[in-house]
Amino acid sequence: MQVRFGILGPLEVTADGRTTRLGGARPRRLLAMLLLNAGQVVSADRLVDAVWDATPPASADVTLRTHV
């Protein structure tokens, strides 16, 4: 299976030539952050900051693990 990620313009995932539906805004932000930092370790704190614009909820760490 060949998977391609498009990050210039709208975030897109294509698998074997077919576009895959992505989740809501937070999972999309998480995926974009991981793609922009491919091959690097990204701390949970940086991911939380990327997923929640303002003040993250108290459950951000647990929710982040669910999205991953």
N, C-alpha and C positions, 0 to 999 in steps of 0.2 A: 504494500500500500504506500502510495506517495502522498505526503501531507505537505501543503504549502500554507504559509501564514502571510497575509497581507497587512502591513502596518502603516503604509503610506496611504492616506485617505481613510476610508472606513476599515475597521478591523475585520478581517475575513479569514476563515479557515476553509481550505479546499482539500478534500480527500478523494483521490482517484478521479479528479475532474469535477466532483460535485461539491457545491458549497454546503458547509455544515452550519446548522443553526447554533448560535451562541446564546448563552444565558443572558441575564440582566446586566445592568450597568456595572455592578460591583465585580462579578466574575470576569467581565470584559476588561475592566481596569486592571485586575490582577493578571490576566493573561498578557495584556499589553506590557505591563511592567516586567514580567518574566521574559517576554520576547526581546524587549529592549536591553535586557541584561543577560542575554543567553550566554551560557558558559561561565557565569559568575555566581558567586554566593550572594543572595539578596536577603538581608536580615528581615525578620518578621516585623520589626519596627518600621522599616522602609516600606514594606508591603502594606501595612496598616495605614501609613500616611498616604500611600497612593490610592488605596481603595476608598477611604473615608476622607472627604475634603476637609471638613472642619473638625469637630470633636468626635473621635470615634466612640462607639458605645463601650460600656464596661465589658461586654462579651466579644469584643473585636477579635481577640486571639482565637477564641473557639470558632467564631464564624469564619475567620480566615482559614483555619484548618479544614473546615467543611467545604469551602470553595476550592481549596487545593485538591 
